[in-house]
Structures are given as C-alpha cells and as structure tokens.
Amino acid sequence: MRVLARWILPRELGEISGLALATDGSVFAHGDERGQIFRIDPRRGVVLKRFTIGTLKSEATDDFEGMTTAERRLFVVSSSGMLYEFAEGAAGEQVRFSAHDTQLEGQCEFEGVAWDPSLDAFLLACKDVATRDLRGHLVVYRWRLRPGDEPLAPLTIPLSRVIGTNPWKQLHPSDITVDPATGNYVIIAAQERALIVITPRGEVVRSTTLPGVHAQAEAVALTAEGILIVGDEATTRAATLTLYHWPLTAVAPVKP
C-alpha cells in the first residue's frame, strides 16, 4: 500500500489508543488513561480541537483502548469491556457520559471497538482471551446496546487459519474497524505488526504484515474514500498518524 502522509502527533497523544471517523473527514482520537478526546484533520495533521469526558467534578479515567462512532454518538471502550457513550464537545468543554457494562469483564482483555451497522452491534476485539474454550482463536465479541435485543454469539476463527503462513506464534489485536466499502472487518495487531481482514462470517480475506514502519500500531480507521489511517504510540519516536491508499475493490477470501 502506498503511503500518502505521516504526521507527528502532539505529546498529549503519545499513548494514542483509538480512532473514530467524523462525518466531515476528520477523525477523533484518544489516549490511554485520561478522558481527553482530540479532533484531527488527517489531511493536514492538525489538531482541530480537544475536549474531555467526565462528571461535574472530575475528568473520566480508565484504561481506554478503542473508539468508534454509532448513531451520531461517540463511544470509547475500556480494556474490561466498559463502553463510555457521549456527544462531541466544543473546544475545551467537558461533557457528561453514560457508561454501559457489557458484562464481558474477565472473558478477555479488549483492545479496540468498531460499529457494524449491518448487525446493529459493537465489535469488541479481544487482545488476550481468558475463556478457556476460546483460546487459540481470534475472538471478536458482538454486543448490542439496547436491552432486549437478541444477543449475538462472538465471532471466532482458529488462529491457525488467521495466521496462515505468517511467522507469528500468536495474535494480539490492538484495534478493529469496518471497511465501509465491503463491510469487512480490518484488524491490526501491534505486537505482531499484523494486518488482518475478515468477513463478518469469519472468512479470512487478508493476513499480512503492516506496510511501512510501525513500532506500536494501536489505532486504525478506514474512510469511504479508501484511506487507511494507522495511529502509533510513542516509543523511541513520537506518536504518529500514517495514511495509506486502500484499494476500494473487494478482495476474495483466502483459500484455507
């Protein structure tokens, strides 16, 4: 994939953990432990504004690990599966949030969330699987927000099928997004420097190494115009956003 741009992020986003698309082509981003939300223009690498989520007394804190938009609302997920819902705030504003307990704590450590409108459900990517029967699988929980909605079983794929001929021993997803052109799920894994594409039915479309140089790829988003955006935490270098050209044509599933 061809690199379109690479931007250095401000120090406050040194632990960037999630990205979410805005309707105007900009992206929302957040860090790891504080409820600070940034809106960034990825075409220029400029921070447009910053606001926070919290209560009347304090800023929200948690192990925030992923971000998405759903039905004109913003959602951030914690590593324990708690979803924080809030509206976009003005520059410098602190906005209230609602917390939704997915009751998935203890089943895995989550790193990444996306919204699948075709299922009316959130996709929660599991970094470390704790449920014994699901170990050795790529696991994506599918969780519906509205009480009374029919629950969905998690999407599970044997790691051997996902890894294929790649040299990885395991796979630890760090974020997930939905391809707006195909509906496929795009997953990155910082530890393995992996890029995975699967269909909602669990077919493996692509399994390869992330292009370019990514020391700690923790956040991903994909635009309708075919731009893949990858956010890297700061390591020995500053945190960055890297933009790639993403083919808009669908790719056939990989044969087992």
Summary of the structure (lengths in Angstrom):
residues: 256
radius of gyration: 17.0
end to end distance: 24.0
largest distance: 54.5
contacts: 855
relative contact order: 0.17
helix: 4%
strand: 48%
